[in-house]
Amino acid sequence: MLNLKFIQDNPELVIEKLAVKRFDARSIVEEVIELYKRRNEVQNDSETQKAEMNRISKEIGQLIMEGKSAEANLAKAQTVLLKEQIKNFEDQFNGIDSTLAQLQVMLPNLPSSLVPAGKGADDNVIVATGGTMPDLPLGAKPHWELAAQYDLIDFELGVKITGAGFPVYKGFGARIQRALINFFLDQAREQGYLEVQPPYLVNEASGFGTGQLPDKEGQMYHDSTDNLYLIPTAEVPVTNIFRDVIVEAKDLPIKTTAYSACFRREAGSYGKDVRGLNRLHQFDKVEIVQVAHPDKSYDSLQDMVDYVQTLVEKLGLPYRILRLCGGDMSFTSALTYDFEVWSAAQERWLEVSSVSNFESFQATRLKLRFREEGVSKPQVAHTLNGSALALPRIVAAILENYQTPDGIIIPKVLVPYMGGCEIIR
């Protein structure tokens, strides 16, 4: 959430920056400036009236002591009028404050200066590539056919139980899921991330804190009875661990990881790009989250990008890293890197991770601050998160890229997690 004072002091900068995200902020910014000015005027008027009332109250005491009851009664009548005026000013202030808050949450985070201009995915910048493209056998199949052939995933059974986008993993399919989750968690712990197991339901305050609300209501499953939301990612509960918290600067960065199921409505998703595991309503993911010092958050971002890169390399998957352009970035992000792996049978790139620095945007909403030695006032921290990794498209890429005439080879790093199994026949 952008600071109101910052918007007031830098209106053209905010408008210019958000234009990179293809967001026209001018009308909102101008209204914020006008209301901010009006709120200050109302506050000053209220303080003036309060000072006058205090002066008259003291005068009343003096008049009573001097036996001037008539003058004292007139002064008392004046205080009654002043109280009404002060109440009116307070009502005006609260109304303006409420409107400002509504406008404030409508503004996306400012993009970093590193964000390239662009309208959408075609304008993202490839910053790195790696891995070797597989040489598939003749008649290679897409993952949904392989899943059926080897009885790994039952998409139709998921439709029967719940609906489209809720697959049932079976046998080796379920074991691959569990192997990947444990591998990703073990790797994260080795890199100094504290593992937590968060709730899958969050309240409205948690959704607001990380920026899902009021921006993404339509993408989240909502229980209206208890007003709780199924999490779209573990980022939401994990980052909210630090809501209303003051941490010590010496403890930064704070690194946390979590596995969770993730739930996304993905309204309006149809066609070939959502076939099989390409896009699901429920999927598994391991998330990494950092709370960082503002001076070092971009160092933390690079560390997270480097770490996710090691995961896809250890899995032996061809990959590329993209720096997202302004038009393809999320509401909350200041800078995002996407990881894509090559789906050999589909002959297309599949996104498997987004790693983002939110700078102070989430922390301002969360009231997440840090205390630094020698600095009297706590400062707003920076937050970052990344998928490390999302499972569905990783599984799709493994099935397709590792298929052979004899079966599906298990990536070497997963063999210990698969009970020594090296190939699914």
C-alpha positions as CSV (number, residue, x, y, z in Angstrom):
1,M,0.0,0.0,0.0
2,L,1.4,3.4,-1.0
3,N,2.0,5.9,1.7
4,L,-0.5,8.9,1.5
5,K,2.2,11.4,2.3
6,F,4.4,9.9,-0.5
7,I,1.5,10.3,-2.9
8,Q,0.9,13.8,-1.8
9,D,4.6,14.8,-2.2
10,N,5.2,12.8,-5.4
11,P,2.0,12.8,-7.5
12,E,3.6,12.9,-11.0
13,L,6.1,10.2,-10.0
14,V,3.3,7.9,-8.9
15,I,1.3,8.5,-12.1
16,E,4.4,8.0,-14.2
17,K,5.5,4.8,-12.4
18,L,2.1,3.2,-12.5
19,A,1.7,3.9,-16.2
20,V,4.5,1.3,-16.6
21,K,2.0,-1.2,-15.1
22,R,-0.5,0.1,-17.6
23,F,-2.5,1.6,-14.7
24,D,-4.0,5.1,-15.2
25,A,-3.6,6.6,-11.7
26,R,-4.2,10.3,-12.4
27,S,-7.8,10.6,-11.3
28,I,-7.2,8.7,-8.1
29,V,-4.0,10.6,-7.3
30,E,-5.6,13.9,-7.9
31,E,-8.5,13.0,-5.6
32,V,-6.1,11.7,-3.0
33,I,-4.3,15.1,-3.0
34,E,-7.5,17.1,-2.8
35,L,-8.9,15.0,0.1
36,Y,-5.5,14.9,1.9
37,K,-5.4,18.7,1.8
38,R,-9.1,18.9,2.9
39,R,-8.4,16.5,5.7
40,N,-5.5,18.6,7.0
41,E,-7.7,21.7,6.8
42,V,-10.5,20.0,8.8
43,Q,-8.0,18.8,11.4
44,N,-6.5,22.3,11.8
45,D,-10.0,23.8,12.1
46,S,-10.9,21.2,14.7
47,E,-7.7,21.9,16.7
48,T,-8.4,25.6,16.6
49,Q,-11.9,25.1,18.0
50,K,-10.6,22.8,20.7
51,A,-8.0,25.4,21.7
52,E,-10.8,28.0,21.9
53,M,-13.0,25.7,24.0
54,N,-10.1,25.1,26.4
55,R,-9.5,28.8,26.7
56,I,-13.2,29.5,27.4
57,S,-13.4,26.7,29.9
58,K,-10.6,28.3,31.9
59,E,-12.3,31.6,31.6
60,I,-15.6,30.1,33.0
61,G,-13.8,29.0,36.1
62,Q,-12.4,32.5,36.7
63,L,-15.8,34.1,36.1
64,I,-17.4,31.8,38.7
65,M,-14.7,32.6,41.2
66,E,-15.4,36.3,40.6
67,G,-19.1,35.8,41.1
68,K,-20.0,36.7,37.5
69,S,-22.6,34.0,36.9
70,A,-24.3,35.7,34.0
71,E,-21.0,36.0,32.0
72,A,-20.1,32.4,33.0
73,N,-23.5,31.1,31.6
74,L,-22.9,32.9,28.3
75,A,-19.4,31.3,28.1
76,K,-20.9,27.9,28.8
77,A,-23.4,28.4,26.0
78,Q,-20.4,29.2,23.7
79,T,-18.7,25.8,24.7
80,V,-21.9,24.0,23.7
81,L,-21.7,25.5,20.2
82,L,-18.0,24.7,20.0
83,K,-18.6,21.1,21.0
84,E,-21.1,20.7,18.2
85,Q,-18.7,22.3,15.7
86,I,-15.8,20.0,16.9
87,K,-18.1,17.0,16.5
88,N,-19.0,18.1,13.0
89,F,-15.3,18.5,12.2
90,E,-14.5,15.0,13.6
91,D,-17.3,13.5,11.4
92,Q,-15.9,15.3,8.4
93,F,-12.4,14.1,9.2
94,N,-13.5,10.4,9.6
95,G,-15.5,10.5,6.4
96,I,-12.5,11.9,4.5
97,D,-10.2,9.4,6.1
98,S,-12.5,6.5,5.1
99,T,-12.6,7.7,1.5
100,L,-8.8,8.2,1.4
101,A,-8.4,4.6,2.7
102,Q,-10.6,3.3,-0.1
103,L,-8.6,5.2,-2.7
104,Q,-5.3,4.2,-1.2
105,V,-6.0,0.4,-1.7
106,M,-7.0,0.9,-5.3
107,L,-3.4,2.0,-6.3
108,P,-1.0,-0.9,-7.2
109,N,2.6,-1.0,-6.0
110,L,5.1,1.1,-7.9
111,P,7.3,-0.9,-10.2
112,S,11.1,-1.0,-9.7
113,S,13.2,1.0,-12.2
114,L,14.4,-2.4,-13.4
115,V,10.9,-3.3,-14.7
116,P,10.8,-3.1,-18.6
117,A,7.9,-1.4,-20.3
118,G,5.4,-3.7,-22.1
119,K,1.8,-4.7,-22.5
120,G,1.9,-8.4,-21.6
121,A,3.7,-11.7,-21.7
122,D,5.2,-11.2,-25.1
123,D,7.1,-8.2,-23.8
124,N,8.8,-10.0,-20.9
125,V,12.6,-10.1,-21.0
126,I,14.5,-13.4,-21.0
127,V,17.4,-12.9,-18.6
128,A,18.7,-16.5,-18.4
129,T,18.3,-19.9,-19.9
130,G,19.6,-23.3,-18.9
131,G,19.3,-27.1,-19.2
132,T,19.3,-29.3,-22.3
133,M,16.3,-29.8,-24.5
134,P,15.3,-33.5,-24.4
135,D,15.4,-35.7,-27.5
136,L,12.1,-37.4,-27.2
137,P,11.3,-40.8,-28.8
138,L,9.0,-41.1,-31.8
139,G,5.4,-40.8,-30.8
140,A,6.1,-38.9,-27.6
141,K,3.0,-38.1,-25.6
142,P,1.7,-35.2,-23.6
143,H,1.6,-35.6,-19.9
144,W,-2.2,-36.2,-19.7
145,E,-1.9,-39.2,-22.0
146,L,1.1,-40.5,-20.0
147,A,-0.8,-40.0,-16.8
148,A,-3.5,-42.3,-18.1
149,Q,-1.2,-44.8,-19.6
150,Y,0.8,-45.3,-16.4
151,D,-2.3,-44.8,-14.1
152,L,-0.7,-41.8,-12.4
153,I,-3.4,-39.2,-12.4
154,D,-7.2,-39.6,-12.9
155,F,-8.7,-36.4,-14.2
156,E,-12.2,-37.8,-14.7
157,L,-12.4,-39.2,-11.2
158,G,-11.6,-35.7,-9.9
159,V,-14.4,-34.3,-12.0
160,K,-16.8,-36.9,-10.5
161,I,-15.7,-36.1,-6.9
162,T,-15.4,-32.3,-7.2
163,G,-15.2,-30.9,-10.7
164,A,-12.8,-29.9,-13.4
165,G,-9.4,-28.8,-12.1
166,F,-9.3,-31.2,-9.1
167,P,-7.3,-34.2,-10.2
168,V,-6.8,-37.4,-8.2
169,Y,-3.1,-38.6,-8.0
170,K,-2.7,-42.4,-7.8
171,G,0.2,-44.8,-7.0
172,F,3.4,-43.4,-8.5
173,G,1.6,-40.2,-9.3
174,A,0.9,-39.6,-5.6
175,R,4.4,-40.6,-4.7
176,I,6.0,-38.2,-7.2
177,Q,3.9,-35.4,-5.5
178,R,5.1,-36.4,-2.1
179,A,8.7,-36.8,-3.3
180,L,8.8,-33.3,-4.8
181,I,7.3,-31.7,-1.7
182,N,9.8,-33.3,0.6
183,F,12.7,-32.5,-1.8
184,F,11.7,-28.9,-2.0
185,L,11.3,-28.5,1.7
186,D,14.6,-30.2,2.5
187,Q,16.4,-28.0,0.0
188,A,14.8,-24.9,1.6
189,R,15.8,-25.9,5.1
190,E,19.3,-26.4,3.9
191,Q,19.3,-22.8,2.7
192,G,18.3,-21.5,6.1
193,Y,14.5,-21.3,5.7
194,L,12.4,-22.1,8.7
195,E,9.7,-24.6,7.8
196,V,6.1,-23.9,9.1
197,Q,2.8,-25.5,8.4
198,P,0.2,-22.8,8.0
199,P,-3.6,-22.9,8.0
200,Y,-5.3,-23.3,4.6
201,L,-8.1,-20.8,5.5
202,V,-7.4,-17.1,6.3
203,N,-9.5,-14.2,7.5
204,E,-10.1,-11.0,5.6
205,A,-7.4,-9.1,7.4
206,S,-4.8,-11.7,6.2
207,G,-6.1,-11.4,2.6
208,F,-5.8,-7.6,2.9
209,G,-2.3,-7.7,4.4
210,T,-0.7,-9.5,1.4
211,G,-2.8,-7.7,-1.2
212,Q,-5.2,-10.4,-2.3
213,L,-8.1,-8.3,-1.0
214,P,-9.7,-6.2,-2.3
215,D,-8.0,-7.0,-5.6
216,K,-8.6,-10.8,-6.2
217,E,-11.9,-11.7,-4.6
218,G,-13.0,-13.4,-7.8
219,Q,-10.0,-15.7,-7.8
220,M,-10.4,-17.0,-4.2
221,Y,-12.8,-19.5,-2.8
222,H,-14.8,-17.9,0.0
223,D,-16.8,-19.3,2.9
224,S,-19.4,-16.7,3.5
225,T,-20.6,-18.2,6.8
226,D,-17.4,-17.6,8.6
227,N,-16.0,-15.0,6.2
228,L,-12.9,-17.1,5.5
229,Y,-10.9,-17.6,2.3
230,L,-9.1,-20.7,1.0
231,I,-5.5,-19.7,0.4
232,P,-4.4,-19.1,-3.2
233,T,-0.8,-19.6,-2.0
234,A,1.1,-20.2,1.3
235,E,2.4,-16.7,0.9
236,V,-0.7,-15.4,2.5
237,P,-0.7,-17.2,5.9
238,V,3.1,-17.2,6.1
239,T,3.6,-13.5,5.5
240,N,0.8,-12.8,7.9
241,I,2.8,-14.4,10.6
242,F,4.5,-11.0,10.8
243,R,1.3,-8.9,10.7
244,D,1.4,-6.2,13.5
245,V,5.0,-7.3,14.5
246,I,8.1,-5.4,15.1
247,V,11.3,-7.4,14.4
248,E,14.9,-6.6,15.2
249,A,17.1,-5.5,12.3
250,K,19.8,-7.9,13.4
251,D,17.5,-10.8,12.7
252,L,16.9,-9.8,9.0
253,P,16.5,-11.4,6.6
254,I,13.9,-13.7,8.2
255,K,13.5,-16.7,5.9
256,T,10.4,-19.0,6.1
257,T,9.2,-21.9,3.9
258,A,5.9,-23.8,3.8
259,Y,4.2,-26.5,1.8
260,S,0.5,-26.1,1.2
261,A,-2.3,-27.0,-1.1
262,C,-3.4,-23.9,-3.1
263,F,-6.9,-23.0,-4.2
264,R,-7.7,-20.8,-7.2
265,R,-11.0,-20.4,-8.9
266,E,-9.2,-19.3,-12.2
267,A,-12.6,-18.0,-13.5
268,G,-12.7,-17.9,-17.3
269,S,-9.9,-20.4,-17.9
270,Y,-10.7,-22.6,-20.9
271,G,-9.0,-24.2,-23.9
272,K,-5.9,-26.1,-24.8
273,D,-3.7,-24.1,-22.4
274,V,-5.5,-25.5,-19.4
275,R,-5.5,-29.2,-20.4
276,G,-4.2,-31.7,-17.9
277,L,-2.0,-30.2,-15.2
278,N,-1.5,-26.9,-17.0
279,R,-4.0,-25.0,-14.9
280,L,-5.8,-26.4,-11.8
281,H,-8.2,-25.1,-9.2
282,Q,-6.3,-27.1,-6.5
283,F,-2.6,-27.8,-6.6
284,D,0.4,-28.3,-4.3
285,K,3.3,-25.8,-3.9
286,V,6.2,-25.1,-1.6
287,E,6.6,-21.4,-0.9
288,I,9.6,-19.3,0.3
289,V,9.1,-16.0,2.1
290,Q,11.6,-13.4,3.3
291,V,11.3,-10.3,5.5
292,A,14.2,-8.1,4.6
293,H,15.9,-4.8,5.4
294,P,14.9,-2.2,2.8
295,D,18.6,-1.6,2.0
296,K,19.1,-5.3,1.2
297,S,15.8,-6.6,-0.2
298,Y,17.1,-6.7,-3.8
299,D,20.1,-8.8,-2.6
300,S,17.5,-11.1,-1.0
301,L,15.6,-11.2,-4.3
302,Q,18.7,-12.3,-6.2
303,D,19.4,-14.9,-3.6
304,M,15.9,-16.3,-4.0
305,V,16.1,-16.3,-7.8
306,D,19.5,-18.1,-7.6
307,Y,18.0,-20.6,-5.2
308,V,15.0,-21.4,-7.4
309,Q,17.4,-21.8,-10.4
310,T,19.2,-24.5,-8.5
311,L,16.0,-26.5,-8.0
312,V,15.1,-26.6,-11.7
313,E,18.7,-27.5,-12.5
314,K,18.8,-30.3,-10.0
315,L,15.6,-31.7,-11.6
316,G,17.3,-31.6,-15.0
317,L,14.6,-29.5,-16.7
318,P,15.3,-27.0,-19.5
319,Y,14.3,-23.6,-18.2
320,R,14.3,-19.9,-18.8
321,I,14.1,-16.9,-16.4
322,L,12.0,-13.9,-17.4
323,R,11.9,-10.4,-15.9
324,L,8.3,-9.4,-16.1
325,C,7.3,-6.2,-17.9
326,G,5.0,-3.7,-16.3
327,G,1.9,-4.9,-18.1
328,D,2.4,-8.5,-16.9
329,M,3.1,-7.8,-13.3
330,S,0.9,-8.4,-10.3
331,F,-0.9,-5.6,-8.3
332,T,1.5,-6.0,-5.4
333,S,4.9,-6.6,-6.9
334,A,7.7,-4.1,-7.5
335,L,9.8,-6.6,-9.5
336,T,9.1,-10.2,-10.5
337,Y,11.1,-12.9,-12.1
338,D,9.2,-15.9,-13.6
339,F,10.7,-19.3,-14.1
340,E,9.4,-21.4,-17.0
341,V,10.3,-25.0,-17.9
342,W,10.1,-26.6,-21.3
343,S,7.2,-29.0,-21.9
344,A,8.7,-31.2,-24.6
345,A,5.6,-33.0,-25.8
346,Q,3.5,-29.8,-25.8
347,E,6.4,-27.8,-27.2
348,R,5.7,-24.8,-25.0
349,W,7.0,-23.1,-21.9
350,L,5.2,-23.6,-18.6
351,E,5.5,-21.2,-15.7
352,V,6.5,-22.9,-12.5
353,S,7.6,-20.1,-10.3
354,S,7.3,-16.3,-9.7
355,V,9.8,-14.7,-7.4
356,S,8.9,-11.1,-6.3
357,N,10.0,-8.2,-4.2
358,F,7.1,-6.3,-2.8
359,E,9.3,-3.7,-1.2
360,S,7.2,-2.0,1.6
361,F,3.8,-2.5,-0.2
362,Q,2.7,-5.5,1.8
363,A,4.6,-4.5,5.0
364,T,2.7,-1.2,5.1
365,R,-0.6,-3.0,5.0
366,L,0.6,-5.6,7.5
367,K,2.2,-2.9,9.8
368,L,5.3,-5.0,9.7
369,R,8.2,-3.0,11.0
370,F,11.8,-3.5,12.2
371,R,13.7,-1.8,15.0
372,E,17.3,-0.7,14.2
373,E,19.9,0.1,16.8
374,G,20.4,3.8,17.1
375,V,17.1,4.7,15.3
376,S,14.3,5.7,17.6
377,K,11.4,5.0,15.4
378,P,10.6,1.5,13.9
379,Q,10.8,1.4,10.1
380,V,8.7,-0.4,7.6
381,A,10.3,-3.7,6.4
382,H,10.3,-5.2,2.9
383,T,8.7,-8.6,2.0
384,L,9.5,-11.0,-0.7
385,N,8.1,-14.4,-1.8
386,G,8.6,-17.1,-4.4
387,S,7.3,-20.4,-5.6
388,A,9.9,-23.1,-4.9
389,L,8.2,-24.8,-6.6
390,A,4.6,-25.2,-7.8
391,L,4.1,-28.9,-8.5
392,P,1.6,-29.4,-11.4
393,R,3.7,-28.1,-14.3
394,I,6.9,-29.5,-12.8
395,V,5.2,-32.9,-12.8
396,A,3.9,-32.3,-16.4
397,A,7.5,-31.4,-17.5
398,I,9.0,-34.4,-15.8
399,L,6.5,-36.9,-17.3
400,E,7.0,-35.5,-20.8
401,N,10.7,-34.8,-20.8
402,Y,11.7,-38.0,-19.1
403,Q,9.5,-40.4,-21.1
404,T,11.3,-43.3,-22.9
405,P,10.1,-46.4,-24.7
406,D,10.8,-48.3,-21.5
407,G,9.0,-46.0,-19.1
408,I,9.3,-42.7,-17.3
409,I,12.7,-42.1,-15.7
410,I,12.8,-40.5,-12.3
411,P,15.1,-37.5,-11.9
412,K,18.1,-38.6,-9.9
413,V,17.5,-36.2,-7.0
414,L,14.0,-37.7,-6.5
415,V,15.1,-41.3,-6.4
416,P,15.8,-41.4,-2.7
417,Y,12.4,-39.9,-2.1
418,M,10.8,-42.6,-4.3
419,G,12.1,-45.5,-2.3
420,G,14.9,-46.1,-4.8
421,C,12.6,-46.3,-7.8
422,E,14.5,-45.1,-10.9
423,I,11.9,-45.7,-13.6
424,I,8.1,-46.0,-13.8
425,R,7.4,-48.8,-16.2
